Amino acid sequence: MTNLLQDKICIVTGSARGIGKAIAELFASEGGEVIVNDKMTGAADEWIGASEYSERLHPYYFDITDPESVRQNVLDIKKTFGHIDVLVNNAGVEFNELIGMISRDNMDKMFRVNVYGTIEMIQAVSRVMSRNENGGSIINISSMVGIRGNAGQLVYSATKGAVIALTKSAAKELAAKKIRVNSIAPGLTQTEMMEQADLEKLQGRINNICMKRIANPKDIAGGCLLLASDYSSYISGQVLPVDGCTIM
C-alpha cells in the first residue's frame, strides 16, 4: 500500500459489484475514504463487511438519475466528510440489440443512467470540489465501443460516446476551478455480465486483443487510481483506453 489517496474523499457510483467494486477496494487500500454507491439498498453491505478496508468503505444508496436524491446525498457526504476530492462515474447499464430490434424502454434506461446520471453527479459534486484549494478529479467510465463502435451495440455505444464528449466539455469548463475531468475507456472486461455472454460470439473480438486476454476489473481500477492521484495533476480532458492493445 502506497497511500496515493491518503485523506481523499472518493465517490464511486455503481460500486456494489464488478468494476466499481474493484475501484472502491483499490482506492480504500490506497488510503482513500470511499463512498460506495449503488441504487439497491444493501447491495454492497456483505462485501464491505468482509473487506480488510471496511472502515474506509462507506455505503450510500441512492439513484444517480434522481436529481434531488443526488443533491441531498452529495450534501450529506460534504457535511459528514468535509470535502469531496474524487468522483468516479462508473454506474452504467447495457442492453445489446441489433438495429430494427432496439427497445425504446432500454434506450431510455441506458441514456438515463449512462449519460443523464453522469451529468447529475458532475453537476452536484463539482460544486463541492470547486471549494477545495486543489480542486479535484472526476473520472467517467466510458467504453472502447464509444470510440470504435460495435455491431449490436448502437445505443450503448452512443451513450458511451456521449460520455466521452461530455468529459471533454466538462474538462474545459471546470479547469479554471482546478477540477480535472478524464475518462477511462475499458475494452472487454471480465464482469458478471461477461460471464453470461456467449464467448464463441466474442472470440473475434478477443482475438484482436494483442495482450491475448480479457481485462479484469482490477486492470480498470488501476487506470482510475492514476487519474485520481496527484500524479495526474496536469492531465485533463483525456480518454485513457484500458483495452490490452486492441486492434480493429
N, C-alpha and C positions, 0 to 999 in steps of 0.2 A: 504494500500500500504506500502510495507516494503523497497522498493528501492534496491532490491537484485542485480539489474543490472545497478545501477547508473553509468553513464559515459561510459557504454559499448556500442560499436557499433556492432549491430547484423544483420546478413543477414538471412532471412528465404525464401527459394525458394518455389515456388508454393503456395504462401500465399494469393492469391486473394479470397480464399474461404476455407471452410472445416477446416481440422486440421491445415493447415498452417496459416489461418486467426486467429484461436484461439491462436496459439503460438505467432503470431505477436502482437496481442492485449494484451496478458498477459505480454509479455516482455516489451511493452511500458508502461503498468501500473506499472511495477517494475522499471521504470526509464531508461530503455534502449532506445537508438536511433535505430529504426528498419528499415532496408531496406526491403520493401515489394516487392518481386519479382514475376512476372508472365510472361509467354510468350506473352499473349494477351494484347496489349496496352490498358490502361484504365480500365482493368478488376477489379481493386481494388479501383478506384477513389471514387466511391459512398460511400462505407462503411468507407473509410478513412476520407472523408469529414464529415461524421456523427459521428465519434468517438470522445469521450472526450479527447483522447490522440493523436489527429490528428497532433499536432505539432511535435510529436516524431515518426511519421509514414511516411516513405519516399518511394514512388513508384519508382521502377526501372524495366522497362520492357525489358527483353532480354531472348533469348533462351539458356538454360544451355547446350544444346547439340552442340552449335556452339562455338568452342574453341576461335576464335578471338573475338566474342561478349562477351564471359565470361572474357577474358583478358582485354578488353577495359573497361568494366563496373566495374570490380574489381579495376582497376587502378583509375577510376574516383571516386569510393567510397573512396579509400585511399586518394586521393587528396582532396576530399571535407571534409571528417571527420577526417583525420589524422591517423587513425588506424582502424583495424577490430579485434574484440575480440571474437565474437561468430558466427559460421556458422551452420545453421540447414538445412541439405539437405532433404527437405520434398517433393519436386516435384516428382510426380510419375504418371504413367498410368497403368491401369489394364484392361485386357481382359480375361475373363474366358471361356476357351474352352477345351473340352474333347480331349483326345488322339485320333488321327485319324481325328480330325476336326480342328487342330491347323493351323492358318493362318500365313504364313511366314512374311507377312507385319505387323501383330500385334505383332509377336515375335520380329521383328526388332525394332518396336516402343518402346516396353517395355524395351528392353536392352539399347537402345539409351538414354532414359530418366532416367530409374531407376538405371542403372549401369554407363554407359559412362558419363552421365551428372553429376552424383555424383562425379566421378573421376575428371572431368574437374574442378568442383568447389573446390574440395580439393586441387588440384594442384595449382590453382591460389591464393586461399585465404591463404593457408599455407605459401606461400612465404611472404605474408604481415604479417601474425601473427608471423613469425619467428623473426621479428624485434622488437616485443614487449618484454619488460622486463619480463612480466609474461606470455608470450606465448598466449594461447587462448584455446577455447573449440570448437570442431567440433562434431555435433550430427547428425547421419544419421538415418533417419526413415526407419526401415526395416518392418517386419511383423512377427506375430507368425507363419504364413504359411511358412516362410523362415526357421523356426526351425522344425516344425512338418509336413509340407506338407499338402495338401488338394486335394481331388478329384476334377478335373475340373480346377485346377489352376497350372498345371505343369510348364508352362513358368513363370507365375507371381511369384510362389514360388521359382523358380530357380533364378530369378533376385533378390529377397529379401534375398535368401541365399547368393548370391554373395555380397550383401551389408554388410551382417554380416561378411563375410570373409575379405572383404577389410577394414572394420572397425578395425579388429584385427591387420592386417598387417600395416595399417597406424598408429595405436597407437604405435606400436613398433618402427616404423621408425621416428616418429615425437616427441617421448618422450624426446629426447635429446634437443629439441628446446622448451620444456615446453608446447607443444601443446597436449592437451588431446583429444582423439577420442573415442566416445562411440556411442552406438546405442539404440534407443527406438524401441521395437517390440510391436506395438499395436495388440490387439485382434479385434474382431468385433466392429466397431465404427460407430455411427450414423452420417453419412455424406449424402450429396445429392445423392451420388452413392448408398448408402444403401437404400434410400427412393424408389429407382426404383427396388430394389430386391424383390424377392418373399419370404416373411417372413416364409411361410409354409415350403419352402425348406431349410430355415436356422434354423428351430426350433430345429433340433437335435443339432446343434452347440450351440444355445442359452441355451438349457437345460444343457449343460456341463459347463456353467459359474457358478461358486459357488456363486458369488455375485448376481446372478439372474437378471442381466440387461446388455444390450449392453453399451459399453463405449460411452461417448460423447467427442467431440473434446477437451473440457477443461481438461478432465482426461489425455489425451496425452500431452497437453501443460504443465500440472503440472510436469510431469516427465522430460520434456525438461528444465523447469525452474531449477530444481535441478541440472541437468548436466551442465547448462550454468552458474550457480552461483559459487561463490568461496567456497561454502560448499562441492563441489565435487572436490576440488583441488588435491586430491590424488586418483581419480578414473579415470582409462583409460583402453581401450580395452575391455569394458564390454558391455553386451547386457541386457537392462532392460525391461523385459516383463511388459506391462501395459494391462492386459487381464482379470482383475477381478477374478483371480484364476481359470483359465480354465483347466479342466481335459480332458484327451484323451477319 
